[in-house]
Amino acid sequence: RGFSIKKSCNLHTMWLVSACRIAVIGPLMALYAVPFVSAKLQVSDLPKGVLDSEYAVRGEIVLRAGEIGKILAADPDKKGEGKKFPYDKLVPCNIGNPQAVGQKPLTYHRQVLSILTNTGQHSLVSNSTSAADLAAPSSMYAAYPPDVLQRGFEFAKAGNVGAYSDSKGVPLFRSKIAEYIDRRDAGVGAPKTDIEDLYITDGASPAVKTVLELMIRDEKDVILIPIPQYPLYSASIVRLGGQWVGYELQEDYRALDRVAGEKKRTTDYAAALSEGKLGDLGWKVDMEQLRATIAEQRRLGNRVRGIAVINPGNPTGNVLSEAAVEDIVQLAEKEDLAILADEVYQENVYNQNPTGAGHSSVEKKAFLSFRKVLYKLGSKAELFSFHSVSKGYYGECGLRGGYVHLDNIDQGVNEQLYKLLSMTLCSNTIGQAMMASVTNPPDSEGYLADARDSSVVLFAREKDAILAALKQKAELVFDKLNKIPGVQCMPIEGAMYAFPQIDLPSKFVAHAESKGKKPDTLYALELLENLGVIAVPGNGFGQRAGTFHLRLTILPQEEELVRVLEGFERFHLGMYDEFGWPEGVARTEL
């Protein structure tokens, strides 16, 4: 209908032309065309650096723990997966997350933050002329101590926390952190801290990753990292396309064997340590091996750009002596290496004795910043120093506050760091405020001298209780682990972790390999299934070839920790009963 012969002929001609195009041009297109690629993102399309990077702290063990947690929550009778779990809750010993296992936040810092974040504070503070106005009977802050009001008022006046700040951080907050650095590193001729060399970040991790980004150009760029290490370093370096090369920390347990002899199960290891009977037992940097590693990398044509140092150690729990810090600073200056000083655990030191009192045969270590030692030596070594609100005795992991401070860094490099960090506009302002607050607590020198007494008593009580509990648990874990046959653990001098070496039977190793698992990974999985304890296998941190380890936090409450250690011993000995005792491990006093 309405269809003419002319139109029909035209359509026929068009059909013939189209057919010719398909017949002639189609094969040519097939011959030369680029293969079709789906627009859908596939794992195979991802960058090699992403696929090759590994982060064991949140890896396979934690994924399985998440599955078990869901089963326990949904199945109060614990009959999930056709079996009963021999526990009704999980104990997270895999990560340094203090408030997740019962630690309470410090009252002072939270009160200061509440002035910043309370919905009614903005107009109240902005219309006030002094902190005293906040203490009026009608004020929601009337019950707050005067020093909290003074600090909160000062912080709130620095800017609206709901707005973006300078990409380096709120200037007032950086000034407060700079005051802390100057107090900590006083007495060695260090220059006054310039806030333009200070960046507040969302925890220390983004700062570490961004500094590494400055240092890595291609696969020839090498960063030296300690082994064992925190896998942020290895994962970030791989992701950025560089190389990490480990320098193994020395792990020598002969002093334990000498003291215990045939009484491994009954020796009081904590007492032996405090009495000096274990000498200088602990993880150590082997400087000779470190120099040899640098030489070997240069022989291979690689560029060694920097050295990462974690002090106090994660996962090792060691604290570097002043002599060890000096050795590293001098090596870095001589070899033109930038130092990445990860010092987030600087408030977690449990055997410090800076006055030198006590047993002369055992070294009592206090934390010394790399910056302080650098200026004491008059060194020109390049230094990036990192700190965080997540650790210490405050443990404010979720607030994500940290900083990186630069010493002896070229101004042009500083400007490039600013450019990279400005791409995220700024770190979260609540974390910035917390970083400024934890570095300037009520008991710090010169702090609000006219008002400090109102908060310092409660603050000191809370702080001392947390640190005393951590010290007690560090000694408990060191002692209990070393009493278990086939387990050896270095002293937990600082941080919040134990990294015991576990002797595994050859049959268990073969059993693990038959399942396609690394032996300490299977050990940690079985520990989770049988005990509900979430631990991280040593292979995620790096370990000497032929050895196996676990990282355990000392953070659970003491009663819970005792149950964990007792259960760990039963599990470990049960594994020996099933797979046989390793050669060289005696059935002492069983």
N, C-alpha and C positions, 0 to 999 in steps of 0.2 A: 504494500500500500504506500503510494508516494515514492516508490523506489524506481528510479529511471535506469534505462540501459546504460546511459553514460556513466552514472554513478557506479553501476555494477562493473563496467570495464575499468574505471579508475581504481576501484578496490582490488580487482584482479591483478592489475599492474603493480599496485603497492605490495600485494602478497608475493608476487614473483621477485620483486626487488628485495623484500625482507628475507625470502628464502635464500637468495644468492648471498646476502650478507651473512646469514647463519652458516651456509655451506662453506664459504670461502674465508670470511674474517674470523668466524668462531674458532676454528682450529689454530689459527695464528695467535689469537688471544690466549688460548689454552697453553700454547707453546711458550709464550713469553710473559704471561701474566704472573704477578706475585701471588703465591699461595694464599688462599683465604684464611684469615685469622679471625676467630670469634671475638666479638667485642666483650664477651663475658670474661672477667678476670679469673684466671686459673692459677693454681699454685705454681705450675710450670712456667708461668709468665713472670713470676716475681724475681726481683734482683737476687743475684747469688749471695750478696752480703746479708740479705734478710734470711734466706734459707739456711745459710751456714752458721748464723749466730745462735748461741744457746744460752739460756738463763736458768740454771738448775734450781734456783731458790723458788721459782714458781713453775717448776717443770712437772714431770710425770708423777712424782709422788704426791704433789699438791693436787693435781687433777684427780687422782684416785681418791684422795682424802675428801675432795668435794663430792664425789659420788657416794662415798660412805656416809658423809654428813647428811646428805639428802635421804638416804635410806634410814638412818637413825631418827631423823626428824619425822619421817612419814610412817615409821614402823616402831612404835614404842616397845614392842615385844622383841625387837632385834632379830627378826626371822628373815630378813632380807636375803635374797639370792640363795635361798634354801639352807641357810645356816644361821646360827646365832653368833653375833659378835660378842666376844668376852668383855665388852665394855659398853657403857651407855653414852660416852662422849669422847671427842677427840681432844688431844693435848697438842697444841701447835708449838713445837720446838724447832720449827724450820726457819723462823725469821725473827729479827730483832724488833718486835712490835709490842712494847711493854704494856700499853693500856688494853691490848687484846687479851692479856692473861692476868688481869686483875690490878695492875698498878693504877693508882689514882692520880689525876692531874694535880699540879700544885695550885693551891688556892690563889696565891698572889697573882700569878700570870693570867689565870682565867678571869679574875675580877677585873684586871686591867683591860682584857679583851672585851669584857661585857660592856664596858663604857663605850667602846668603839662600835659594838655591833647591836646594842639594844635599840629597838625601833624608835624609842622615844628620846634617844640621846642627842640626835643631831641639833634640834632646835635648842635643847637645854644647854648644850655645850657652846653652840655658836652665839647664844645670847648671854653667856656668862663671861665675866671679866677675870675670874680667878678660880682656882680649884675649890676655894672655900664656898663658892656659890653652889657647888654640887652637893655640899653637906647640909643644905637647908633641910629642916624637918619635912618639908613637902617633897623633897627630892627622892627619887627612887634609889639613889645612892647614899642616902643618909647614914646607913649602917656601915659603909665601907671605911676602912682605916684611912687616915689622912694621906699617907704616902701613896696608897692605891689611887686616891682621887687626884693627887698631884701628877702622878705618872699618866693616868688615864686622860686627864685634861690636856696634858702636854702632847700626848700622842694624837688625841682627837683633833686638836687644833692644827696638826700637821697636814691635814687634808681629809677629804671624804673617802673612806675605805671602799665605797661602792664605785669609785671612779678609777680610771687608769692612772697609774703613777708614772714618774720618770722610768725609763726602761732599766736603769741601774737600780731602781728602788727609791722610795721616799727619802729625800735628803736627810731628814731628821733621824730616820731609822738607821741610815748608813753612818751618820755621825755617832750614834750611840754604839754601834758595833765597832767603829773605829776607836772609841774610847776604851772599849774592852780589850782590843788588840794591843793598844798602847800600854795598858796596865799589865797585861799578861807578859809582854815582851820587854818590860822596863829593865834598865840597868845594864844594857849591853851596847848602848849607842845607836839603837835602831831609830830611824827617822820617824817623825810623827806621821801617822797613817793618813793618807790622802783619800778622801771618799771617792775621788774619781778613779781610783784603782780598786774599787770595791763594788761588787755586783751582788745584789740579793736575788736568789733564785728559788724555784719551787723545790726545795730540798737540795742536797748537794749533787744528786745524780745528774740533773740537766746541766749543771755547771761542768761536771766532769766530762760529759759527752760533748759539750760545746768546745771545751779546751782541746779535747782530742781531735775534734774536727779541724781546729786550727793547725794541728801538727801533722796530719796524715794527708799526703797528696796522692800516693799510689802504694802498690804492694811492696815497694822497696823501703818504705818508711816503717821503722821498727820502734815499738814502745816496749820497754822492759817492765815486766810486772812480777810481783812476788808469787811464788808457788809454795803453798796454797795462796789463792787470791780471791777477791770478791768478784763474781763473774760479770758484774757491770763492765769491768775493764776489758776482758777478753771479748765479750759479746759486742761491745761498742766498737772496738778496734776492727773486728771482723766485718761488722756492718758498714764501717767507713772505708773498707777496702785496704786496710793496712795489715801489718803483721804484728802479733804480739810474741814476745820471746820471754820465757820464764827464767827467773833466777831462784833456784830452790833454796828455801830456808832450811837450815840445819836442824835435824830432828834426832837427838841422841838420848836414849833412855838408859844408858849404862848406870847413871847415878841412882836411878830407881832400883835397878836390879841389885846394886851393891848394898843399898840400905835394907831392902826387903829380904834378900836371901831366900830362905825357904819359908818365909812368913808373909808372903804376898797378901794373904787374906786377912791378916791381923795387924799389919803395920799401919800406924797412924801417919799417913802421908802429909796431911796438912801440918801436923806438928813437926814432922821431920823437915819440912820446907821452912817453917818459921824459925826453927832452931839452927838453920844453916847446914843441916846434914846432907842436903841435896845440892850444895854448892850453887853454881849459876845455871842450874837446869832451866831450860826454856828454848823456844825457837830463836834462832840467830841468823843474821845475814852473813853469808860467806863471801867476804870481799874479794878473795882470790878468785873464786869461781865467777863472781860478777865481772871482774876485769877480763877474765878469759872469755866470757860470753860476748862482751863488747868487741873484743879483738876478732873473735870468730865471725861475728856478723859483718864486720867491716871487710874481712877477708872474702866473704861471700858477695861483697858488692852492695850490701844493704846500708841504709842510712839510719843510724840509731839516734832518734830524735829526743827521747825523754825516758824518764824512769818514774814509775808510780810506786809510792811507798804508803802503806796503810799502818798508821800508828795512833793509838793501840790497834792491834791486828784483828782483822776479820778474814778468815774464820779462826785464826790461831790463838787469839786472846793474849798475845805477848805485848810487852811494852819495850820499845827500843831504849837502850841506854844512851846517855849523852855521847859517849864515845862512838857508838854505832851511827848516830845522827851526824856527827862530825865527819865520819868516814864517807858517808853518802854525799854530803854537801861538797866535800873536797873532790870526790870522784866526779861529781856532776860538773863542777867548774872546770876541772882538767879536761874532761872529755866532751865539753860543750853539750851537756844534756840539760833539758828543762826538767825540774822536779815537780811532780804532781803529788803534793802532800795531803793525803786523805786523813784528816784529823777529827772526824766526826765523833769519835769516842773519847775525846780528850778529857772529859769529866769522869770517865769510867776507869779509874785506876785504883786498885784495891790493896796494893802493898807499898804505897808510896811512903817514903821516909826522908824528905828533903833535908832534914837536920843531921842525918847520919847516925842517929841514935839506934840502938838495938844491936843485933848480932853482927859483928864485924865480918863474919865469914859469908854472909849472904847479902847480895846487892838489893837494896830497897830502892825501887825506881819511882820517880815522879815523871809526869808528862812534861816534855820540853818540846815546844813548837820548832819546826824546821826554821821558821822565820827568826826566832830568837837565836838559834845556833848559827844561822847564816850571818847575822850581823855581829855576833860575838867573834866570829872568825874573820870578819871583814870580807866575806866572799861576794863575788859578783855573779854567782850562779843564778839562773833564772828560776823563779819559784811561783807556782800557783798553789795556794793553800785553801782547803775546803773545810767547811763546818756545817752543822745542821741542827735543827731543833728536834730531830727524830730520836736522838740517842741521849747520852748523858743521864742525869737523874730526872729529867723532865719528860722525855719519851713522847713528844707530841708529833708522832709520825703522820697522822692524818692531816695536820695543818699545813704540811709541805712548805717548810721554810728552811733556807740555807744560804750560804754565800760562797763566793770565790774571791780571794784577795790576791793581788798581783804585786810582786817585788822583782825589780831588775828586768822588767818586761818592756820591750821597745814600745814607744808611744804609738807607732803605726799598728802594731799587733793589738794593742789595747783598743784602738779605734775599730779594728776589724771584729774584735770580740763584742764590742758595743753594737755593731751592725747586726751580727748574728742574733744576739739576745733581743734586740729591738724588734725582730721579726715576730716575736710572740707578744709584743707590746710591753708587757711587764709581768712580773711574777705576782701571785695573789697577795693582796695587801694585808690580809690577816696573818698570813705566814711571815710577811715582812715584819709586822709589828711583834709577833712572837719571837722572831730571831733577835730583834732589838731588846726585847724584854728578858729573855733567858740569858743574854750576855751581860745584863746589868741587873742582877737580882738584888733584893733588899740587903743582903750581907756583903755586897761588893764595896770596895774601898771608895769612900767619898760619895756614896749614893745618898741623896736627899737627907743629909745629916740631921736636919731639923725635924724630920718626920719619920725616920726609918724605924724607930723603936716600935711603932704601932703594928708593923707587919713582920719584923725580923724574927720574933720569937716563934710564931707559928711557921714561918717559912723555914727556919732552921730545924724545927722539929720534923717537918715533913721531909726535907732534904736529907737530913741525917738518917732518918728511918729507912729511906729508900736505899741510900748508899750502904748502910750497915747491912741491910738484907741482901743486897747484891754481893757484898764481900763474904757474908756468911755462906751464901749459896755457891759462890766461886770455890770456896774451900771445901764445902760438902761434895760438890760434883767431882773435884779433883781427887778427893780421898776415896769416894765410893767407886769411881770408875777404875782406879788403879788397883782396887781390891779384887776385881773380876778377872779370872784367868783368861789370858788371851787378849786383854785390853790394856793399853797404856795411854796415859794422857799427860800432856805438859801442864805446868801450873797456869791457872787462869789469872794472869796478872792485871788484865784490863779488858775493856770491851764487854761483851755479854755472851760469849760463846765458849764451848769446849769443842775440840777437834781431835777426839781420841783415835788412835790407830787400833784397828781390829784385825786380829789374826784369823783368817778364814781357812777352813779345811780344804784340801785339794779337791775332795769330792763335791763340796759345795761350789767351788769355783767352776768345776766341770759342769755341774748341774745348772748353774746360772748361764754359762756359755751355750749349753744345749737349748736353752730357752731364748737365746739371742739377747741376753741381758748382761750388763756389766755386773760383776759379783757384788760390789757394794750397793748398787742400785737394787738388786734383788733382795739383799739383806734389809735395806730400808723399806722396801715394799712389804716384806714379810713382817717386819717390826710394826708397820702400820696396821696390817691385817690382824695381827695377833694381840697387839697391845694398844692400838689407837694413838700411838705417838707418831707425830709427823716430824721426820728428820730429813736431812739432805745428805745424799751420798757424797763421799769425798771426791769422786771423779768430776763433780760439777765445779770444784774449786781448783783442781789440779793437785797432784800428789806424786811423790817419788815412785818411779816404776816398781811394780811388785808389792806395793803397800796399798792398804785399804783403810778408809776413814769414814767417819760420820761427823756432820756438824750438828750440835745440839745447843739450843739457847739455855741459859740459866735463869730465864725470866719467870717461869711459872712460880706460883706461890710455893713456899718451902714444903708444906705438907704434900702438895701435889707433886713436887719435884722428887721427894723421897719415894712416893709410890711409883713414879716413872722409873727411877733408878733401880728399885727392887724388882719391878716387872722386867726391866731391861736385862738384869742379871739372869732371871729365870728363862727369858727368851733365848739369850745368848748360850747358856749352858745346855738348853734343850736342843739348840741347833748342833752343838758339839755331840750330844748323845745320838742325834740322828745321822750326822755325816762324819763322825769321827773327830778326834782331837788333832789339831795341827801338830806337826813335828816341832818339838821344842817347847810346847806349852804343857806344863806339868799339871797334874790333877791335884795341886797342892791343897791339902786340908779339906778336901771334899768328903 
